[in-house]
Structure formats: C-alpha cells, structure tokens
Amino acid sequence: MPQCPIKQPAALLPHSGRMVLLDEVLSYDNNSLHAVCTIWPDCILLPDGANALPGWLGMEIMAQGVGAWAGAHALDAGRPVQLGFLLGTRKLTFGLPEIPVGIVLDVQINLSWQDNATNMGVFDCTLTCRTPPPGS
C-alpha cells in the first residue's frame, strides 16, 4: 500500500505532466479517497487568457480522484495502473459557475457500488473549497 500522503499522484494515474491535476492524495481506503487539487495559472485545461476553469471541468478533477483510487488499489494488488472511463454522471451540481485560479480544492470520492466481475463502479464525489475563492 502506498504510504499517504502520496505527493506524486501521477504514479496512480494513466496521465503525465500537466494533465495530472491532483497535487497529492491525503488518504485512501477500500471505499474512499481524499486528495487535494490546486488550480494553478499554468493549468493545461485553463482556456487561453482565462483566470478560471469552467465549472463543468470539476468533473475531470473528480474523475482523477476516482482514477487515483483505482490506481492505488491496482498497485496494492501488484497490477499496473490502467486507463479508466467516465461513462456518465447524475445529480451534478455546482456551487460556483467557475473554478478560479489559485483555489485549493478538497477532492473526496466514495465508492457506492462496484461490480467485481467488470470492475465498473459508481462513486459519489465532491469538490470543496479548502481556501476561499480569490477575491471573495
């Protein structure tokens, strides 16, 4: 089991470089993961000249939380990290229409259902502002 906090979450994801949005994984267990994500000015998903991500890109941050959870469990079992797919979402709500540069987010994912035969899972995920949005 990787020792937490995991300061290099890229080892848990099939991404590299600036596509890794998570700063670190604080903890994980059989059913959940808690990570931190800072929206940096050089974020690869930031539209040119913008100072905030569109709120819907929070889905990618949450998906990376799920991917890090799956990657940690794969490494625990001696298997390689594999690519996963976000097949859909329901009950997606936004507290902010945009995610401003400089904000630090807590990423919490919780497994609510998993089919062991296909390894498909359903997760409840939240992003919470760890720091106030800049200018608030």
N, C-alpha and C positions, 0 to 999 in steps of 0.2 A: 504494500500500500504506500503510495507516495506520501511523504511527510508534509503536513499542512503547517503553515501556509505554503502553497505552491506558487513560487514567484515567477515561474516561467510556464504559464498555461499553454503556450504553443506546443509543448510536449504532449498535451492531451487532445489536441485538435488537428484535423487534417488541413489546417491553414498554416501560413507562414508570413513572416514580415508584418507589414502594416495591416493585413487582413485580420490579424488576431486583435480583437477589441478588448478582451479581458486583461486587466492588469495583474490580478492574482486570484487564486482560489483560496479562500479562507478556511473552508471546511467542506467535507462531503461524507456521506454515509450511504447505506443501501438505498435510501429513498429520497435524498435531497443533496443539494449543493448550494453553497453561499460563496459568491465571488464579488469582485469589485471591478468597475469599469469607469475610467476617466475619459471624457470626450476631449481629446487633445486637438489643438489647432491644425495639426497635420493629419487628422483622421482621414483615411482613404475614402470614406463614404460621404464626407462633407462636400456639398456642392461648391463649385468654384465661387470664391468671394463671400460665401455664407459664413455666419457665425453661429449656426445651429443646424442640427440634423432634423429632417422631417420626423415627426413623432413616430410614424409607422416603421422607421428603421430601428426602433426599440425591439421589434420582432427579431432582428438579426442578433442583437445583443443577448436576448433571451435564448435564442436558438444556440448561440455559442455556449451559454451556460449548460444547456442540455447536452451539447456535444462534449463539453469538458467532463460532465458527469459520466457519460458513456465511455469516454477515453480513459478516465481514471479507473473505471471498472474493468475495461479491457486490459490495461496494463497490470492491474491487480491479478487478473487471471492468466497473465503471460501471453496475451494476444496482442496483435498490433492495433493501433488506433485506426478506425475505419471512417469513411465518409458516411454521413447520415443525411436524411432529407426531411425538411419541414413539409408535411403533407397538407396542413391546414391549421386554422385557428378558429376559435369561437369565443365569444364574450370578451373581445379585445376592447379595452377602454384606455383612454389617455387622460392623464391629469394635466399634461402640458401638450400643446399642439406641436411644440418643437423641443428638442433636447439641446440646450445651449452648450457651446464650447466652454470648457472649464468645470463643468458639473461632474461630480463624482457620484456614481450610482451603485447601490447595493443590488446585486442580481441574486434572486432567490428562486430556485427551481425545486419543485416537489413532485415526485412520481405519484400519479394517482391510479395508473393501471399499466400493466405490461403483459404482453403475450410472449411467453418464453420460447415458443416454437419459432416465431418470426422475429423476435427481439423488437417488435414495434411497441412504442409506449405512448402514453398520454401524460402530459405534465401540466401542472399549474405553476405559472411563472409570474413573478412581479419584479418590477424595477422601482426602486425607492430612492429618492434624492438623499444622499448622505450629506451633501453640502447644499446650502441654498443656491438656487439658480443665480448666476452672476447678475448683478443689477437689481436684485429683489430686496 
